[in-house]
Amino acid sequence: MHPVTRSSARLGLRELAIADVEALLAIYGSPAATEHLSFEPRNREQVEQVVARSVTAATAMPRTEYALAVVETETAELIGSGRLALDPHQQHGATMGFALRPDVWGRGYGAETVRLLLDFGFNDLQLHRIWGARSPLNTASAKTMSAVGMVEEGTIREHVLKAGKWRDSVVHAILDREFYTCS
Ligand SMILES: CC(C)(COP(=O)(O)OP(=O)(O)OC[C@H]1O[C@@H](n2cnc3c(N)ncnc32)[C@H](O)[C@@H]1OP(=O)(O)O)[C@@H](O)C(=O)NCCC(=O)NCCS
């Protein structure tokens, strides 16, 4: 499916474009935003590569990667990123990732972003199960995923190698029927 566009009360999802590098750098280059993510803060060149890969993946057939911009409707600014990647090990399953620019945290945008991604995944991609993996210390992510009905399922031991150290991930997931019940 391409191009993807969806909107909620205050936010929209759209395809990433090469012109988004600067705005994404404010997230992927931020030590605060990446503290609990699987990678160290990225530099401009790395963000350029991520965007270029995402733009290419957006038109792949079949498409398995949906790396999308989260845009604030009022300002038309890119304030976050959201991603669904079809899970090659599970039928009708996808992993989800999301990150927002630190200055917009605490306004309910995180939960609104995840709802948009779930709505897109279940309604448009007809997925059965969507899951996200967070750092055990990432309380904001835990609360955000719980707020939209994602259930904590357990721990994947030594899942992520970051700065030379392995860390566990905690899995949260939601099924299509659960999403429709709570939305
Ligand atoms: C996770 C993230 C998207 C949350 O965004 P946000 O806009 O601040 O979240 P919301 O305002 O929608 O809050 C959602 C819930 O999380 C809670 N929350 C948010 N930040 C929190 C924090 N730092 N500590 C404790 N709870 C927090 C809110 O109180 C709310 O809970 P409630 O529904 O029980 O009131 C944001 O912190 C972020 O981008 N972090 C960096 C990237 C990241 O960690 N992504 C997740 C990868 S798994």
The ligand as a Tripos MOL2 file, in Angstrom:
@<TRIPOS>MOLECULE
LIG
   48    50     1     0     0
SMALL
NO_CHARGES

@<TRIPOS>ATOM
      1 C1          7.2460    6.8880   24.4440 C.3       1 LIG1
      2 C2          6.7910    8.2540   23.9190 C.3       1 LIG1
      3 C3          6.3630    8.1430   22.4620 C.3       1 LIG1
      4 C4          5.5920    8.7190   24.7770 C.3       1 LIG1
      5 O1          5.1150    9.9220   24.1930 O.3       1 LIG1
      6 P1          4.1800   10.9450   24.9930 P.3       1 LIG1
      7 O2          3.5330   11.7960   23.9670 O.co2     1 LIG1
      8 O3          4.9280   11.6120   26.0570 O.co2     1 LIG1
      9 O4          3.1170    9.9380   25.6260 O.3       1 LIG1
     10 P2          1.6250   10.3080   26.0740 P.3       1 LIG1
     11 O5          1.5640   11.7480   26.5030 O.co2     1 LIG1
     12 O6          0.6700    9.8600   25.0170 O.co2     1 LIG1
     13 O7          1.4360    9.4010   27.3580 O.3       1 LIG1
     14 C5          1.0070    8.0700   27.2840 C.3       1 LIG1
     15 C6          1.0550    7.4590   28.6820 C.3       1 LIG1
     16 O8          2.4160    7.3410   29.1120 O.3       1 LIG1
     17 C7          2.6240    8.0680   30.3250 C.3       1 LIG1
     18 N1          3.9780    8.6290   30.2530 N.ar      1 LIG1
     19 C8          4.5020    9.3440   29.2220 C.ar      1 LIG1
     20 N2          5.7750    9.6710   29.5260 N.ar      1 LIG1
     21 C9          6.0500    9.1350   30.7450 C.ar      1 LIG1
     22 C10         7.2090    9.1140   31.5630 C.ar      1 LIG1
     23 N3          8.3500    9.6870   31.1920 N.pl3     1 LIG1
     24 N4          7.1490    8.4530   32.7430 N.ar      1 LIG1
     25 C11         5.9900    7.8430   33.1430 C.ar      1 LIG1
     26 N5          4.8640    7.8230   32.3770 N.ar      1 LIG1
     27 C12         4.9000    8.4710   31.2120 C.ar      1 LIG1
     28 C13         1.5310    9.0990   30.3430 C.3       1 LIG1
     29 O9          1.2420    9.5540   31.6430 O.3       1 LIG1
     30 C14         0.3810    8.3290   29.7350 C.3       1 LIG1
     31 O10        -0.1400    7.4220   30.6870 O.3       1 LIG1
     32 P3         -1.6770    7.4590   31.1090 P.3       1 LIG1
     33 O11        -2.4560    7.1040   29.8600 O.co2     1 LIG1
     34 O12        -1.7570    6.4050   32.1610 O.co2     1 LIG1
     35 O13        -1.9240    8.8550   31.5570 O.co2     1 LIG1
     36 C15         7.9180    9.3130   24.0550 C.3       1 LIG1
     37 O14         8.3400    9.3470   25.3880 O.3       1 LIG1
     38 C16         9.1130    9.0280   23.1580 C.2       1 LIG1
     39 O15         9.1200    9.3610   21.9850 O.2       1 LIG1
     40 N6         10.1840    8.4010   23.7390 N.am      1 LIG1
     41 C17        11.4270    8.1180   23.0080 C.3       1 LIG1
     42 C18        11.2590    7.0200   21.9770 C.3       1 LIG1
     43 C19        10.7260    5.7420   22.6020 C.2       1 LIG1
     44 O16        11.0920    5.3710   23.6980 O.2       1 LIG1
     45 N7          9.8500    5.0730   21.8400 N.am      1 LIG1
     46 C20         9.2580    3.8060   22.2420 C.3       1 LIG1
     47 C21        10.1040    2.6950   21.7530 C.3       1 LIG1
     48 S1          9.4980    1.1260   22.3290 S.3       1 LIG1
@<TRIPOS>BOND
     1     1     2 1
     2     2     3 1
     3     2     4 1
     4     2    36 1
     5     4     5 1
     6     5     6 1
     7     6     7 2
     8     6     8 1
     9     6     9 1
    10     9    10 1
    11    10    11 2
    12    10    12 1
    13    10    13 1
    14    13    14 1
    15    14    15 1
    16    15    16 1
    17    15    30 1
    18    16    17 1
    19    17    18 1
    20    17    28 1
    21    18    19 ar
    22    18    27 ar
    23    19    20 ar
    24    20    21 ar
    25    21    22 ar
    26    21    27 ar
    27    22    23 1
    28    22    24 ar
    29    24    25 ar
    30    25    26 ar
    31    26    27 ar
    32    28    29 1
    33    28    30 1
    34    30    31 1
    35    31    32 1
    36    32    33 2
    37    32    34 1
    38    32    35 1
    39    36    37 1
    40    36    38 1
    41    38    39 2
    42    38    40 1
    43    40    41 1
    44    41    42 1
    45    42    43 1
    46    43    44 2
    47    43    45 1
    48    45    46 1
    49    46    47 1
    50    47    48 1
@<TRIPOS>SUBSTRUCTURE
     1 LIG1         1 GROUP 0 **** ****
